[in-house]
Structure formats: C-alpha cells, structure tokens
Amino acid sequence: MYREKLEKDSGMIFVYDKENYYAFWMKNTNIPLSIAFLNKDKIIVDIHNLIPHDETPVVTKTKAIYAIEMNQHWFKQNNIT
C-alpha cells in the first residue's frame, strides 16, 4: 500500500498457512498491479489485473495458498499463464 512504483521484475508474495479462497482489493494502492494465485503445487490457478484504489474484492476462482503481485501485465509480458 501507498507505493508510488514497483521496480521492474519486482513483486510481492503472500504465503498463507492453508489453501483457501482469498480476496484482495486495491485500497490505498497507487499503482496498477496483476495478481497470480497459486495452489499448493505452485500451479497458477488464476490471474487478475487490478486497478489502483478499486475496493472491489478480487477473489480466487479455486483454492490457493500463494498470491504474487507484480506490475500490471507482467505475467502476460513474460508468457506466464
């Protein structure tokens, strides 16, 4: 939150204790991000593009245990699906 930029190829990873349905929003987030949700086998199960300051929750479609936030479109630009 409150960041003005995210360096190229830098990101944030969130690691949870168990697989579940998780939600993220962009309150107080100034930069556009993409988020990938991964299951316990480290397979991407969902990717979303997020809009700065949007308080609409983005929820995983299937259970996940990891979430990785990167600059918006980073996953697409790096052919990660």
CYANA upper distance limits for C-alpha pairs under 8 A (distance plus 0.5 A):
  1 MET  CA     27 LYS  CA      8.10
  1 MET  CA     28 ASN  CA      5.93
  1 MET  CA     29 THR  CA      5.21
  1 MET  CA     30 ASN  CA      7.88
  2 TYR  CA     28 ASN  CA      6.15
  2 TYR  CA     29 THR  CA      5.85
  2 TYR  CA     30 ASN  CA      6.54
  3 ARG  CA     29 THR  CA      7.20
  3 ARG  CA     30 ASN  CA      6.71
  3 ARG  CA     31 ILE  CA      7.63
  4 GLU  CA     30 ASN  CA      6.46
  4 GLU  CA     31 ILE  CA      6.86
  5 LYS  CA     30 ASN  CA      8.46
  5 LYS  CA     31 ILE  CA      6.82
  6 LEU  CA     10 SER  CA      6.95
  6 LEU  CA     11 GLY  CA      7.60
  6 LEU  CA     31 ILE  CA      8.34
  6 LEU  CA     70 MET  CA      8.30
  6 LEU  CA     71 ASN  CA      7.11
  7 GLU  CA     11 GLY  CA      8.39
  8 LYS  CA     71 ASN  CA      7.97
  9 ASP  CA     70 MET  CA      7.91
  9 ASP  CA     71 ASN  CA      8.38
  9 ASP  CA     74 TRP  CA      8.29
 10 SER  CA     70 MET  CA      7.07
 10 SER  CA     71 ASN  CA      8.37
 11 GLY  CA     68 ILE  CA      7.39
 11 GLY  CA     69 GLU  CA      5.96
 11 GLY  CA     70 MET  CA      5.11
 11 GLY  CA     71 ASN  CA      7.80
 12 MET  CA     68 ILE  CA      6.16
 12 MET  CA     69 GLU  CA      5.68
 12 MET  CA     70 MET  CA      7.31
 13 ILE  CA     66 TYR  CA      7.50
 13 ILE  CA     67 ALA  CA      6.18
 13 ILE  CA     68 ILE  CA      4.94
 13 ILE  CA     69 GLU  CA      6.94
 14 PHE  CA     66 TYR  CA      6.06
 14 PHE  CA     67 ALA  CA      5.54
 14 PHE  CA     68 ILE  CA      6.84
 15 VAL  CA     65 ILE  CA      6.68
 15 VAL  CA     66 TYR  CA      5.33
 15 VAL  CA     67 ALA  CA      7.31
 16 TYR  CA     65 ILE  CA      5.72
 16 TYR  CA     66 TYR  CA      6.78
 17 ASP  CA     65 ILE  CA      7.58
 18 LYS  CA     64 ALA  CA      8.49
 18 LYS  CA     65 ILE  CA      6.27
 19 GLU  CA     39 ASN  CA      7.37
 19 GLU  CA     40 LYS  CA      7.33
 19 GLU  CA     63 LYS  CA      5.92
 19 GLU  CA     64 ALA  CA      5.32
 19 GLU  CA     65 ILE  CA      4.92
 20 ASN  CA     62 THR  CA      8.32
 20 ASN  CA     63 LYS  CA      4.99
 20 ASN  CA     64 ALA  CA      5.99
 20 ASN  CA     65 ILE  CA      7.08
 21 TYR  CA     59 VAL  CA      7.16
 21 TYR  CA     60 THR  CA      6.02
 21 TYR  CA     61 LYS  CA      7.88
 21 TYR  CA     62 THR  CA      6.95
 21 TYR  CA     63 LYS  CA      5.35
 21 TYR  CA     64 ALA  CA      6.81
 22 TYR  CA     59 VAL  CA      6.10
 22 TYR  CA     60 THR  CA      6.26
 22 TYR  CA     63 LYS  CA      8.13
 22 TYR  CA     64 ALA  CA      7.70
 23 ALA  CA     57 PRO  CA      6.19
 23 ALA  CA     58 VAL  CA      5.69
 23 ALA  CA     59 VAL  CA      4.71
 23 ALA  CA     60 THR  CA      7.07
 24 PHE  CA     57 PRO  CA      5.94
 24 PHE  CA     58 VAL  CA      5.75
 24 PHE  CA     59 VAL  CA      7.16
 25 TRP  CA     50 LEU  CA      8.34
 25 TRP  CA     53 HIS  CA      8.50
 25 TRP  CA     54 ASP  CA      7.00
 25 TRP  CA     55 GLU  CA      5.69
 25 TRP  CA     56 THR  CA      6.39
 25 TRP  CA     57 PRO  CA      5.33
 25 TRP  CA     58 VAL  CA      6.68
 26 MET  CA     50 LEU  CA      7.52
 26 MET  CA     51 ILE  CA      7.28
 26 MET  CA     52 PRO  CA      6.14
 26 MET  CA     53 HIS  CA      5.36
 26 MET  CA     54 ASP  CA      5.57
 26 MET  CA     55 GLU  CA      6.09
 26 MET  CA     56 THR  CA      8.23
 27 LYS  CA     52 PRO  CA      7.92
 27 LYS  CA     53 HIS  CA      5.18
 27 LYS  CA     54 ASP  CA      6.59
 27 LYS  CA     55 GLU  CA      5.88
 28 ASN  CA     52 PRO  CA      8.23
 28 ASN  CA     53 HIS  CA      6.19
 29 THR  CA     52 PRO  CA      5.96
 29 THR  CA     53 HIS  CA      6.07
 30 ASN  CA     52 PRO  CA      5.65
 30 ASN  CA     53 HIS  CA      7.04
 31 ILE  CA     51 ILE  CA      8.18
 31 ILE  CA     52 PRO  CA      5.99
 31 ILE  CA     71 ASN  CA      8.28
 32 PRO  CA     49 ASN  CA      8.12
 32 PRO  CA     50 LEU  CA      6.37
 32 PRO  CA     51 ILE  CA      5.77
 32 PRO  CA     52 PRO  CA      5.80
 32 PRO  CA     71 ASN  CA      6.90
 32 PRO  CA     72 GLN  CA      5.84
 33 LEU  CA     49 ASN  CA      6.54
 33 LEU  CA     50 LEU  CA      5.67
 33 LEU  CA     51 ILE  CA      7.45
 33 LEU  CA     52 PRO  CA      8.26
 33 LEU  CA     69 GLU  CA      6.84
 33 LEU  CA     70 MET  CA      6.09
 33 LEU  CA     71 ASN  CA      5.08
 33 LEU  CA     72 GLN  CA      4.51
 33 LEU  CA     73 HIS  CA      8.00
 34 SER  CA     47 ILE  CA      7.48
 34 SER  CA     48 HIS  CA      6.07
 34 SER  CA     49 ASN  CA      4.79
 34 SER  CA     50 LEU  CA      6.14
 34 SER  CA     69 GLU  CA      6.16
 34 SER  CA     70 MET  CA      5.92
 34 SER  CA     71 ASN  CA      6.43
 34 SER  CA     72 GLN  CA      4.94
 34 SER  CA     73 HIS  CA      6.55
 34 SER  CA     74 TRP  CA      7.50
 34 SER  CA     75 PHE  CA      7.96
 35 ILE  CA     47 ILE  CA      6.04
 35 ILE  CA     48 HIS  CA      5.83
 35 ILE  CA     49 ASN  CA      6.94
 35 ILE  CA     50 LEU  CA      7.85
 35 ILE  CA     67 ALA  CA      7.10
 35 ILE  CA     68 ILE  CA      5.96
 35 ILE  CA     69 GLU  CA      4.91
 35 ILE  CA     70 MET  CA      6.92
 36 ALA  CA     44 ILE  CA      6.92
 36 ALA  CA     45 VAL  CA      8.04
 36 ALA  CA     46 ASP  CA      6.20
 36 ALA  CA     47 ILE  CA      4.81
 36 ALA  CA     48 HIS  CA      7.11
 36 ALA  CA     67 ALA  CA      6.09
 36 ALA  CA     68 ILE  CA      5.70
 36 ALA  CA     69 GLU  CA      7.11
 37 PHE  CA     44 ILE  CA      6.16
 37 PHE  CA     45 VAL  CA      6.26
 37 PHE  CA     46 ASP  CA      5.74
 37 PHE  CA     47 ILE  CA      6.85
 37 PHE  CA     60 THR  CA      7.34
 37 PHE  CA     64 ALA  CA      6.38
 37 PHE  CA     65 ILE  CA      7.96
 37 PHE  CA     66 TYR  CA      6.21
 37 PHE  CA     67 ALA  CA      4.98
 37 PHE  CA     68 ILE  CA      7.04
 38 LEU  CA     42 LYS  CA      5.75
 38 LEU  CA     43 ILE  CA      5.62
 38 LEU  CA     44 ILE  CA      4.74
 38 LEU  CA     45 VAL  CA      5.94
 38 LEU  CA     46 ASP  CA      7.72
 38 LEU  CA     64 ALA  CA      5.71
 38 LEU  CA     65 ILE  CA      6.67
 38 LEU  CA     66 TYR  CA      5.54
 38 LEU  CA     67 ALA  CA      6.73
 39 ASN  CA     43 ILE  CA      6.04
 39 ASN  CA     44 ILE  CA      7.09
 39 ASN  CA     45 VAL  CA      7.07
 39 ASN  CA     63 LYS  CA      7.03
 39 ASN  CA     64 ALA  CA      4.75
 39 ASN  CA     65 ILE  CA      5.83
 39 ASN  CA     66 TYR  CA      7.05
 40 LYS  CA     64 ALA  CA      7.27
 40 LYS  CA     65 ILE  CA      6.30
 40 LYS  CA     66 TYR  CA      8.14
 42 LYS  CA     66 TYR  CA      8.25
 44 ILE  CA     81 THR  CA      7.49
 45 VAL  CA     60 THR  CA      8.48
 45 VAL  CA     61 LYS  CA      8.07
 45 VAL  CA     62 THR  CA      7.23
 45 VAL  CA     64 ALA  CA      7.90
 46 ASP  CA     60 THR  CA      6.97
 46 ASP  CA     61 LYS  CA      7.18
 46 ASP  CA     62 THR  CA      8.25
 47 ILE  CA     81 THR  CA      8.20
 48 HIS  CA     58 VAL  CA      8.17
 49 ASN  CA     72 GLN  CA      6.69
 49 ASN  CA     73 HIS  CA      7.63
 50 LEU  CA     54 ASP  CA      8.13
 50 LEU  CA     72 GLN  CA      7.81
 60 THR  CA     64 ALA  CA      7.60
 70 MET  CA     74 TRP  CA      6.66
 70 MET  CA     75 PHE  CA      8.27
 73 HIS  CA     77 GLN  CA      6.53
 74 TRP  CA     78 ASN  CA      6.63
 75 PHE  CA     79 ASN  CA      6.64
 75 PHE  CA     80 ILE  CA      5.37
 75 PHE  CA     81 THR  CA      7.37
 76 LYS  CA     80 ILE  CA      6.32
 76 LYS  CA     81 THR  CA      7.60
